[in-house]
Amino acid sequence: MLPSAEVVNLSRLQFGATALYHFLFVPLTLGLSWILVIMGIQGSARKSDGSIDSRQYIHGVLIAANQDA
């Protein structure tokens, strides 16, 4: 017995959404991770008073948002 057209269409929609999510957010997260590593190596991660640089903070927030999504 074949599944109904509605089930097939919903399955295709779910697959498309999952593929799109992985196509966009996995490379974004990996790229942001490397940006944080490079900024840390260059020494721009900390200011002279010991606080975190705003660029690293913003990228860290974006990674955290991608991990929770």
FISE-290603 format. One record per atom (N, C-alpha, C, O): residue in three letters; z, y, x. Coordinates in nm, 4 decimals. Atoms other than C-alpha are relative to their C-alpha. Layout:
BEGIN
  rest         z         y         x
   ALA         Z         Y         X
...
This chain:
BEGIN
  rest         z         y         x
   MET    0.0000   -0.1181    0.0837
   MET    0.0000    0.0000    0.0000
   MET    0.0000    0.1247    0.0883
   MET    0.0815    0.1363    0.1798
   LEU    0.0128   -0.1225   -0.0789
   LEU   -0.1023    0.3381    0.1402
   LEU    0.0961    0.1078   -0.0513
   LEU    0.1232    0.1149   -0.1712
   PRO   -0.0874   -0.1098    0.0448
   PRO    0.1327    0.6397    0.1354
   PRO   -0.0810    0.1056   -0.0754
   PRO   -0.2021    0.1182   -0.0574
   SER    0.0691   -0.1025    0.0792
   SER    0.0520    0.9223   -0.1031
   SER   -0.0454    0.1149    0.0904
   SER    0.0011    0.1293    0.2035
   ALA    0.0548   -0.1124   -0.0761
   ALA   -0.1385    1.2293    0.0115
   ALA    0.1088    0.1022    0.0312
   ALA    0.1055    0.1660    0.1364
   GLU   -0.1082   -0.0955   -0.0226
   GLU    0.1744    1.4430   -0.0247
   GLU    0.0853   -0.0409    0.1200
   GLU    0.1228    0.0436    0.2013
   VAL   -0.0792    0.0503   -0.1127
   VAL    0.3690    1.2244    0.2189
   VAL   -0.0762    0.0190    0.1308
   VAL   -0.0183    0.0592    0.2317
   VAL    0.0820   -0.0153   -0.1202
   VAL    0.0824    1.2300    0.4677
   VAL   -0.0058    0.1470    0.0419
   VAL    0.0073    0.1783    0.1602
   ASN    0.0077   -0.1429   -0.0326
   ASN    0.0495    1.6093    0.4462
   ASN    0.1330    0.0531    0.0535
   ASN    0.1337    0.1335    0.1468
   LEU   -0.1304   -0.0424   -0.0500
   LEU    0.4246    1.6616    0.4928
   LEU    0.0258   -0.0550    0.1406
   LEU    0.0853    0.0128    0.2244
   SER   -0.0148    0.0580   -0.1331
   SER    0.4207    1.4272    0.7911
   SER   -0.0825    0.0774    0.1025
   SER   -0.0369    0.1015    0.2142
   ARG    0.0850   -0.0795   -0.0901
   ARG    0.1342    1.6220    0.9461
   ARG    0.0615    0.1370    0.0262
   ARG    0.0569    0.1868    0.1387
   LEU   -0.0659   -0.1299   -0.0157
   LEU    0.3183    1.9492    0.8859
   LEU    0.1198   -0.0120    0.0939
   LEU    0.1397    0.0732    0.1805
   GLN   -0.1156    0.0207   -0.0868
   GLN    0.6325    1.8122    1.0498
   GLN   -0.0448   -0.0230    0.1447
   GLN    0.0145    0.0327    0.2370
   PHE    0.0501    0.0247   -0.1347
   PHE    0.4354    1.6846    1.3494
   PHE   -0.0526    0.1290    0.0628
   PHE   -0.0264    0.1564    0.1799
   GLY    0.0539   -0.1253   -0.0512
   GLY    0.2550    2.0177    1.3859
   GLY    0.1092    0.0976    0.0388
   GLY    0.0989    0.1639    0.1420
   ALA   -0.1111   -0.0907   -0.0310
   ALA    0.5801    2.2161    1.3746
   ALA    0.0731   -0.0450    0.1259
   ALA    0.1091    0.0377    0.2097
   THR   -0.0672    0.0520   -0.1185
   THR    0.7425    1.9893    1.6328
   THR   -0.0842    0.0212    0.1251
   THR   -0.0313    0.0600    0.2293
   ALA    0.0892   -0.0193   -0.1142
   ALA    0.4405    2.0050    1.8634
   ALA   -0.0049    0.1473    0.0401
   ALA   -0.0025    0.1790    0.1590
   LEU    0.0036   -0.1433   -0.0286
   LEU    0.4253    2.3848    1.8350
   LEU    0.1296    0.0453    0.0655
   LEU    0.1271    0.1233    0.1608
   TYR   -0.1300   -0.0343   -0.0580
   TYR    0.7978    2.4164    1.9083
   TYR    0.0066   -0.0427    0.1455
   TYR    0.0482    0.0354    0.2311
   HIS   -0.0049    0.0485   -0.1367
   HIS    0.7686    2.2018    2.2196
   HIS   -0.1020    0.0708    0.0881
   HIS   -0.0757    0.0931    0.2063
   PHE    0.1028   -0.0693   -0.0776
   PHE    0.4502    2.3771    2.3314
   PHE    0.0463    0.1390    0.0412
   PHE    0.0110    0.1858    0.1494
   LEU   -0.0436   -0.1360   -0.0294
   LEU    0.6184    2.7189    2.3180
   LEU    0.1329    0.0064    0.0753
   LEU    0.1425    0.0753    0.1769
   PHE   -0.1348   -0.0242   -0.0491
   PHE    0.9871    2.6800    2.3949
   PHE    0.0376   -0.0787    0.1244
   PHE    0.1206   -0.0314    0.2021
   VAL   -0.0326    0.0748   -0.1220
   VAL    1.0015    2.4109    2.6635
   VAL   -0.0500    0.0743    0.1236
   VAL    0.0287    0.0930    0.2164
   PRO    0.0426   -0.0762   -0.1181
   PRO    0.7815    2.6054    2.9124
   PRO    0.0738    0.1336    0.0135
   PRO    0.1003    0.1789    0.1249
   LEU   -0.0735   -0.1265   -0.0061
   LEU    0.9617    2.9278    2.8195
   LEU    0.1368   -0.0207    0.0631
   LEU    0.1780    0.0581    0.1483
   THR   -0.1318    0.0271   -0.0552
   THR    1.3006    2.7762    2.8979
   THR   -0.0083   -0.0345    0.1481
   THR    0.0729    0.0130    0.2276
   LEU    0.0151    0.0356   -0.1410
   LEU    1.1801    2.6244    3.2244
   LEU   -0.0366    0.1214    0.0842
   LEU    0.0145    0.1372    0.1951
   GLY    0.0383   -0.1207   -0.0729
   GLY    1.0183    2.9514    3.3312
   GLY    0.1162    0.0962    0.0160
   GLY    0.1346    0.1536    0.1233
   LEU   -0.1160   -0.0891   -0.0095
   LEU    1.3289    3.1552    3.2517
   LEU    0.1037   -0.0548    0.0972
   LEU    0.1722    0.0222    0.1646
   SER   -0.0937    0.0601   -0.0945
   SER    1.5384    2.9093    3.4513
   SER   -0.0393    0.0340    0.1434
   SER    0.0456    0.0693    0.2253
   TRP    0.0457   -0.0345   -0.1351
   TRP    1.3251    2.9668    3.7590
   TRP    0.0181    0.1481    0.0292
   TRP    0.0496    0.1850    0.1424
   ILE   -0.0220   -0.1436   -0.0210
   ILE    1.3459    3.3434    3.7100
   ILE    0.1456    0.0262    0.0362
   ILE    0.1740    0.1062    0.1254
   LEU   -0.1421   -0.0167   -0.0319
   LEU    1.7259    3.3196    3.7095
   LEU    0.0312   -0.0498    0.1403
   LEU    0.1090    0.0130    0.2121
   VAL   -0.0224    0.0528   -0.1349
   VAL    1.7202    3.1056    4.0247
   VAL   -0.0519    0.0982    0.1044
   VAL    0.0168    0.1260    0.2027
   ILE    0.0589   -0.0933   -0.0964
   ILE    1.4913    3.3486    4.2056
   ILE    0.0824    0.1277    0.0089
   ILE    0.1062    0.1784    0.1185
   MET   -0.0829   -0.1212   -0.0037
   MET    1.7002    3.6499    4.1043
   MET    0.1325   -0.0272    0.0696
   MET    0.1845    0.0603    0.1389
   GLY   -0.1247    0.0340   -0.0667
   GLY    2.0124    3.4705    4.2239
   GLY   -0.0173   -0.0111    0.1502
   GLY    0.0692    0.0317    0.2266
   ILE    0.0269    0.0150   -0.1431
   ILE    1.8559    3.3866    4.5601
   ILE   -0.0233    0.1363    0.0650
   ILE    0.0219    0.1603    0.1769
   GLN    0.0300   -0.1319   -0.0551
   GLN    1.7334    3.7423    4.6115
   GLN    0.1231    0.0891    0.0085
   GLN    0.1190    0.1947    0.0716
   GLY   -0.1207   -0.0803   -0.0064
   GLY    2.0846    3.8710    4.5646
   GLY    0.0066    0.1087   -0.1052
   GLY    0.0973    0.1919   -0.1043
   SER   -0.0030   -0.1014    0.1047
   SER    1.9983    4.0802    4.2646
   SER    0.0861   -0.0447   -0.1180
   SER    0.0955    0.0251   -0.2190
   ALA   -0.0807    0.0518    0.1102
   ALA    2.2268    3.8684    4.0501
   ALA    0.1306    0.0762   -0.0145
   ALA    0.1840    0.0882   -0.1248
   ARG   -0.1279   -0.0714    0.0046
   ARG    2.5363    4.0670    4.1405
   ARG   -0.0166    0.1417    0.0537
   ARG   -0.0901    0.1656    0.1495
   LYS   -0.0034   -0.1366   -0.0492
   LYS    2.5916    4.4362    4.1810
   LYS    0.1118    0.0125    0.1028
   LYS    0.1860   -0.0827    0.1268
   SER   -0.1020   -0.0182   -0.1042
   SER    2.8167    4.5824    4.4472
   SER    0.1419   -0.0126   -0.0560
   SER    0.2341   -0.0486    0.0171
   ASP   -0.1347    0.0114    0.0578
   ASP    3.1112    4.5876    4.2055
   ASP    0.0285   -0.1411   -0.0533
   ASP    0.1359   -0.1650   -0.1086
   GLY   -0.0225    0.1390    0.0405
   GLY    3.0679    4.2139    4.1275
   GLY   -0.0456   -0.0328   -0.1404
   GLY   -0.0352   -0.1480   -0.1825
   SER    0.0454    0.0280    0.1366
   SER    2.9266    4.2510    3.7763
   SER   -0.1409   -0.0584    0.0024
   SER   -0.2144   -0.0426    0.0998
   ILE    0.1308    0.0636    0.0090
   ILE    2.6187    4.0614    3.6615
   ILE   -0.1058    0.1046   -0.0310
   ILE   -0.0843    0.1935   -0.1134
   ASP    0.1121   -0.0900    0.0236
   ASP    2.2873    4.2450    3.6728
   ASP   -0.0517   -0.0179   -0.1426
   ASP   -0.0529   -0.1294   -0.1948
   SER    0.0434    0.0064    0.1398
   SER    2.1499    4.3288    3.3283
   SER   -0.1237   -0.0872   -0.0174
   SER   -0.1398   -0.1491   -0.1226
   ARG    0.1185    0.0855    0.0107
   ARG    1.8192    4.1492    3.4005
   ARG    0.0396   -0.1466   -0.0088
   ARG   -0.0151   -0.2220   -0.0893
   GLN   -0.0431    0.1394    0.0038
   GLN    1.9975    3.8234    3.4714
   GLN    0.0738   -0.0297   -0.1302
   GLN    0.0614   -0.1391   -0.1852
   TYR   -0.0722    0.0199    0.1262
   TYR    2.2192    3.8695    3.1661
   TYR   -0.0981   -0.0218   -0.1154
   TYR   -0.0792   -0.1119   -0.1971
   ILE    0.0983    0.0099    0.1085
   ILE    1.9190    3.9197    2.9359
   ILE   -0.0709   -0.1353    0.0052
   ILE   -0.0875   -0.2001   -0.0981
   HIS    0.0673    0.1293   -0.0117
   HIS    1.7386    3.6118    3.0720
   HIS    0.0953   -0.1145   -0.0330
   HIS    0.0539   -0.2142   -0.0920
   GLY   -0.0988    0.1015    0.0343
   GLY    2.0587    3.4091    3.0419
   GLY    0.0193   -0.0123   -0.1498
   GLY    0.0343   -0.1227   -0.2021
   VAL   -0.0127    0.0014    0.1468
   VAL    2.0903    3.5076    2.6767
   VAL   -0.1217   -0.0669   -0.0627
   VAL   -0.1078   -0.1424   -0.1590
   LEU    0.1208    0.0639    0.0541
   LEU    1.7289    3.4035    2.6131
   LEU    0.0028   -0.1516    0.0196
   LEU   -0.0379   -0.2268   -0.0689
   ILE   -0.0109    0.1437   -0.0222
   ILE    1.7909    3.0635    2.7717
   ILE    0.1001   -0.0614   -0.0959
   ILE    0.0750   -0.1678   -0.1525
   ALA   -0.1008    0.0518    0.0923
   ALA    2.1054    3.0167    2.5648
   ALA   -0.0552   -0.0085   -0.1426
   ALA   -0.0268   -0.1040   -0.2149
   ALA    0.0592    0.0019    0.1337
   ALA    1.9128    3.1055    2.2486
   ALA   -0.0998   -0.1151   -0.0140
   ALA   -0.1073   -0.1785   -0.1193
   ASN    0.0967    0.1101    0.0054
   ASN    1.6398    2.8534    2.3353
   ASN    0.0702   -0.1355   -0.0010
   ASN    0.0218   -0.2289   -0.0648
   GLN   -0.0713    0.1272   -0.0039
   GLN    1.8921    2.5783    2.4063
   GLN    0.0625   -0.0319   -0.1355
   GLN    0.0718   -0.1486   -0.1735
   ASP   -0.0630    0.0213    0.1287
   ASP    2.0602    2.6275    2.0694
   ASP   -0.0995   -0.0210   -0.1124
   ASP   -0.0635   -0.0731   -0.2180
   ALA    0.0993    0.0077    0.1079
   ALA    1.7367    2.6386    1.8702
   ALA   -0.0397   -0.1412   -0.0319
   ALA   -0.1223   -0.1637   -0.1203
